């Protein structure tokens, strides 16, 4: 549990004030006013007709589970309220909190949004119960727990990171292609990863070693204990000369590392389309990234997965299910959220959709560890990602400023590597200015 600071309380109070001001004119999608302070506990009866609206984004893999749950609970009707983008999903949650309006009985949230939602934890129901005790590792539950120990989110998936690689490009460069040999080549440090990259670049295959330095930054920042803020005070520390984020920045913007980049910003159209060609040889790869690679380049042969991550075990991504405390059917919503995130259901989602579980028991399930991926040369992806998940023991501290700082840092990398509008020093100055504006 982190120390509650004056700044943190101010953020929380501010969010609460906005919500209270908007309460008088807020209403849910059916036109009824719904206040999170009402303590509604609808849905407690086992035979009462209940409609539960679940807000998600991207692909949570719940379509089959909704059908199964409704068969097990004939009185429950589930409405899938899927946003077209994660940004729009985040905006919808923020709007609900600001207007004190409950439009969905369950809302999904990305890991990086959790500091904002923790600051408004009173909007959400307490999900702590004996049925979920020890379901997730401590680092997963910690990010959904407020300073008073209230659990507001049930973990869905996780993102233990490995390295996906183009075995055909490795062969062209005269490098090993076997998964175990590739893992040894890449090694356990970022220095060894970039040393392997130099060997690859020296072979002049025409491909780069990785897609962009911003992509690598995500992995390296996730390996830091406190990249942007002080965990004990929530004060911004990224502007300090000795901040770990600055050390990462200096490494990635060095000429030696930039020379190994394909200069393609993640999630851009150019990046998506580039998977169809021979543009880069390695990709930092949580489980969900394998779906993106295969989806963007279904006809490309040669991708494989190595059981390694430079710098040590790390997690990138993962989401939560939260239940607004002012909903009409809070108890029923909590029961559904509990069931959806149980190990048995998490294993089913991974087997069909590839979303790797965050539930400890599910990561050891035979159906999970036994999964292979034909696209990735029949790599034993279930076992590889289970191996990458097991040693994760912590996540970087995400305070009230984490999301905007991380976004500004991404912009700084883009200016240097993708747009090439700034040198490293000037781009860092702009980053510091952006952080200063956060207050």
N, C-alpha and C positions, 0 to 999 in steps of 0.2 A: 504494500500500500504506500502511495507516495504522500508526502506532506502536503496538506492543503494550504496554499499561500494566499496572500492578499490579492495578488493579481488573478489567481485562478478563481477566487470567490467573486471578484469583480466581473470576470467574464460570465460566470454562471448567473450572477445577479442581473447582468445586462440582458442575457437571453431570456431570463424569467420575466423581466420587466416588459420586453417586447411582446412576449406571449400574453401577459395579463392585459396589456393595452389593447390587444387585438381580440380578446375573448368576446367582447360584447357583440361584435359583428361577424363572428366566425360561425361556420356551419359545415357539417360533413356532406358527403356526396349525396345523401338522401334528403338533405335540407334540415336535419336536426342538429341543434347545438350539442357539442360533445366536449366536455371539459376533462382534462387529465386528472383533475383533483377530485373528480366525482367518485372515484374508487369503484367503478362499475365492475361487477363480477358475473356478467351474463355468460350463459353457456355452461353453467355448473350442472344443470340437469342432463342426465345421460340420454333422454329421449326428446328433449326440446329441439325444435327445428332451428338450426343455426346456419347462417351464411357467413363465411369467413373470406375476406378479401386479402390476398397476399401480394404485396408489391415487391417485385424483383427486377433484375436487369441482366443483360448478357444471357448466359445459359446456366441456370442452377441445376438443370436436369430433374425437375420435379414433376413433369407431366404424368409419368407413370405412377409416381408416388401419390399424387393427388387422387388418382383413380382408385388406388389401393386403399387409401385412407377412407375415402367415401364408401367403399364397399364394407370396410370394417365398422364405419360409423354412418349408417344410412340416414341419420338425422342431420348430417353435416353436408353442406354444399360449399365447395371451394371455388372462388372466383380468382382467376389468374390476372393480376394487374401488372403486366410486364412493361417496363419503360423501354423506349427505343435505344437509349444510351445511358451509361452509368452517370454521366454528368446531369442528365435530366432527372434521374432517380435521386441523386443527391440534392438537387434543387427542390424536388418535391418534399423530401424529408425536412429540409430547412424551412420551407414554406409552412409546413404543418406545425412545426415547433413555434415559428414566429407568430402564426395566427391562432395558435392553441386549438387547432382543428385536427380531428382524427378522421382520415379518409380511408385508411387501410388497417385491418386488424393485426397484420404482421407486416413489418417492413424489413427488407434486406439492406445491409449497409456494408460497404467495402471497409477493409481494415484502416485505410488512410483517413476515413471520415470519423473514426471512433472518437478522437479527441474532442471534436465538435459536439458529438452526441453525448459524450460523458459530461461535458459542461452543462448539458440540459437533461441530466439523468432523471430529474423529477417528472419529465414527460413520459418516461417509460416505466413499465412494470418491473418489479424485482423478480428475476427468473431463477434465483437461487432455490434449490430444492435437493432432497436426498437422491432423487432419480438421476440427477446430472452430476453428482459429486464425483470428482476424479475422471469424468468423461474425457476431458481434454488436458493436455499438459499445462502447467502453470503459466507459461508464456502466452498461451492462447487466451485463457480466461482473464489474465491480468489486463489485457487491452480492452476488455468489455466490463471492467469493474471500476466503479467510481471511488473517490477517496474515502467514502464511508463504508466500503465493502459491498456495495450493492451491485449485483450482476445484472446488466441490462441486455446482454446479447448471448445467444447460443451460437457457438462456432459451427460453420458449415464446412467449407473446404480449407485447404492450406496450400502453401507454395514452396515446398522444399526444393532447393535449386541444385541442378546438375549442369552439365555442359552438353548441348547437342552439337553435332559436328558433321560436316560433309566428308564422309569416308572417301568418296571419289576424288575430291580435291586434295585430301591428305595424300592419297596415293600418287596423284599427279605431282605433288611437291616432294615426293620421296620420303614421306613421314609414315609412321605406322598407322594402320587402320583398325586393328583389333581394339575392342573397347578397353580392355585392361591395359594394353600398351599405351593407348591414347591417354588414359587416366594418369599413367606414370609420366608421360611426356608433359602434360599440362601441369601436373604437380599440385602441391598444397598451398603454394604462395602465388601472389599476383606477379611477383618477379619471374617465377618459373613460367607462368602463363604467357607473359610478354616475351620471354626468351624463346619459347616455342613459336610465338608469333613471328619473331624475327627470322627464325629458320624457314617458316612458311613463306614470308614475304621475300626472302632471298632467293627462293625457288622461281619467282616471277611467273606464277600461274595466271596472273591477271585478276585474281580475286584478292579481296582484303581478308584480314584475320577475323575482324568482328564488324558489327553494323555501325555502331556509334559509341562515343565515349559516354554519352548520357545513359545508354543502356547499361554499360559497365558500372556507372556510378550508382545506379539503383542497387546492384548487388553489393558493392563495397560499402555504401552507406548503411545497408541493412546489417552489416557485420560490426558496426560501431555501437557502443553502449549508449552514448549520448552525443549524436552528431550535431544537433542544432541547439538544444536547450539543456539547462541544468535540471536533473531529475528532482533535486531537493527543493528547488525554488521556482521552477518553470521559467526562469529568466533566459533570454536569448544569449547563447554563447558562441554561435557560429561566426560572429564577427571578430572573435578573438584571434590573434595571430597564430596561436597554437591549437586551434580547433581541429578536430579530426577530419571534418569536412573539407577544411582548407588543404590538409595534407593529401586527401584523395583528389581534390581538384588539381593541385600542382602535379601530381603523378599523371593524371589522365590528360592534362593539357600540355604535357611535355612533348617536344618534337618527335621523340622516339616512339611514343605511344600513338600520337596522332597519325604517324606514318602507316600504322596498321589498320586504320579505320576506313570503312566504306563511306563514311560521311552521310549516312542516311538516318534521319530522325525516326525513332520508333513511332508507329501508328500513323505515319504519313502515307499518302497514296503511293509515293515513290518507294517507300519501305515495303509496303504490302506487295507491290508489283515485282519488286526486286527478288523475291523468293523464287520466282520462276526462272531466274538466271543464275549464273555462277558469280555472285557478287561478294559473298563472304563465307568463311569456312567454319566459324564457331558462333554459337549463340548461347548466352546465359539462359538457362532453360528450366523454369519451374514446370510442373506438369501441364498447366493450362497453356503454356507456350507451345507444347507439342501439337495441340489442336490448331493453333494459329498457323504454324508452319505447314502442316498437312493441308489445312484449308486453303492457304494462299498458293500452294504449289503442289496440287495433287498428283501431277505427272512427273515430278522431279524424283529421281532415284539417287540414293547415296546418303541420305540422312541417317544418323545413328545417335545413340545416347551413351555418354561416359559417366560412370559413377564417381564424380569428382566435382569439387568447386574450389577454386583458388581462394585462399584466405579463411577457409573453414566453413562449417555448416551454417546455412542461413535460410531464411524464409522470405519469399517475395509474394505478397498477396494473401488472399483468403478473405472470407466474408462472415457476416453474422446475421442472425434473425433476431429482431427486436419486436416487442409488443407494446404499443402505446397504452399507457395506463388508463386513458379516458375512453377506450373503445367500448362498444356495446357488449362485446362477448370476450372479455379478457381471459376468463378461465379456459374457455374453449380454444382461444387463440394460443394460450400458453401450452395446452395439451398438444395441439397440432405442431407448434414449433419444436417442442420436446421430441415428438415422434419423428419429425423430418430430420432432426439432427442426431438421432440415435445412431450408434455404430452400424447397425444392420442396414439402415437406409443409406448411410454414407457410403458403405461398401457397394451397394447397388448402383449408386450414382457414378462412382468411379469406373466400375466395370463397363457401363454403357456410355458414359459421357466423358470420362477422363478427369473429372474434378477430384483431385486427391483429397482424402479425408483429413480432418484435423483431430478426429476422435482417436485416442491412443489404441483402443481395442480394434478399431476398423483397419488401422495401418498394419495390423498383424494378421488380419483375416486372410485365409487361404485364397479366397477369390480375388483379393487385392494383390497380394504378393505374387500370385501366379499369373497375373495378366501380362501379356506380351503385346507388342505393337508392330503389326506387319509393315506399316509405312516406314518405321525406323529399323528396318532390317531385322524384324522380329526381336527387337531388344526387350529384355525382361523389365519393362518400365515399372511394373508394380513393385518388384523387389528393389530396383534401383532407387525409386523415390522413397520407399520405406527405409532404405539404408540412409538416405539423405535426411529424412525426417527425424530419425531416432536421436542423433546427437544435438539437435537444436535445443538450446537451453535458455535462450533469451532473445528478445527483440529490442531494437533501438527504442529509447525513450521517445514517445510521441506526445509532446505537450500541446498546449493550446495554439502554438504557432506552427506546428509541424507541416501541415498541409500547404499553407502559402509559402513557407520557406523552401520546401521541397520543389514546389512549382517554379519558384524564382531561380533555384539552382539549375533546374532543367533548362530554363531559358538561357542561363549563362553558358551552359555547355553547347546549346544549339548555336548561339552566336559565334562560338569559336570553331566548332566542328562541322556543322551542317550549312549554316548560312555564310560562314566565313566573313562576317562583317566586323568582328573585333578580334584583337589579339587576347591572350589569356589575361593579362594584367588589366586591360580596360574592361573586359567583360566582368571580371571579379569586382571592379569598382562599381559597376552598374548593379551587380547583385547586392553589394553592401548597401547601396542607396535604396534598393527595393525593400531590403530587410528593415532598414531604419524607418521606412514609412509605415511599417507595421506597428510601431510604437513600443 
